[in-house]
């Protein structure tokens, strides 16, 4: 019997037809591995034909292929020179990110008592501060909204409005610096809800699935204003995938996601909650942030899950007390790893000494420990003083 008929593309019209092909083929050459490989190729051919037809259906405008809803876009981290300098830096200076707190008003430059050297600033003052930072060589900045009490409600509904201070700041900075700056923006509900929790509260519990659409609205408003990275800090399950889909469907295919993948329910966040007015009015955040006693498996699960959902940068927070976790996560993922040198760690260092030389020595040692553990990016309130004072030399 000739096997010529089996060289043609297989058209399977039902289980009976498939059974007949199998019966004929294996009766003739069941012990010949080359023919077995040919059979596998024949099975693949119809799929290749279908795939080709599917791609052809996407062709529009000449040779352009419209790609929809890609989870992972490696080009995002290479999109601008500033992003490349941040994500692929080998030196500490280039990997630093300076956080900022944005408030409403004009001419506001309010010191935060629990965080010496850090202020809440209105958009105009913030832009002046960042101009100074850019002159120092600090090109990556993370912005946090501090929402007025009268603008807060149970669903953080005003956080996604385009005329809010954070969105205005993003727009001004993008217009001023173009691709020379990396703008990261915090996306969470806690700063804009009247109860201070990171999600929608339903029956006295954080409702994960009700929260995600609100996070997507905020993320979309930040992307529309010109953010480089949406910094998802809420710790809701599935929010990275939802935000990625939202960005893709809206055409923001170059906007990245920095996910707070491994965020512990830490005692080191106190000064930040004071700065951002985001303390919960009841309960705590133990239901969604990670337990401080949890082991490596959960940290890796969170990080790998977010990576598969489309996160472009994986964050571990806090940093100093979880360096072992940083190492484990860095070994498990393929995306850049960021650490957050959080407010409590910052305030602890600032309270330990008033001498700049001593502070410089402490910060230098801390930053080197982050890098040694596997961090590619360091978010720290020490960034400005470190560069201005040449603390790394």
Secondary structure, DSSP 8 states (H G I E B T S, - for coil): ---GGGGS-----SHHHHHHHHHHHHHHHTT-HHHHHHHHHHHHHHHHHHHHHHHHHHB-STT-B-----S--GGGGGSSHHHHHHHT-SSTGGGEEEEEEEESSSS-EEE-TTSTT-EEEEHHHHHHHHHHHHHHT--EEEEEE---GGG-BTT-GGGG-TTSHHHHHHHHHHHHHGGGSEEEEEE-STTTBTT--SSEEETTEEEHHHHHHHHHHHHHHHHHHT-SEEEE-S--TTHHHHHHHHHHHTT-TT-EEEEEEEEB--GGGHHHHHHHT---SSS-STTTSB-TT--HHHHHHHHHHHHHHT-SEEEEES-GGGHHHHHHHHHH-SSEEEEEE-HHHHHHHHHH-S-HHHHHHHHHHHHHHHHHHT-SEEEETTHHHHHHTTTT-
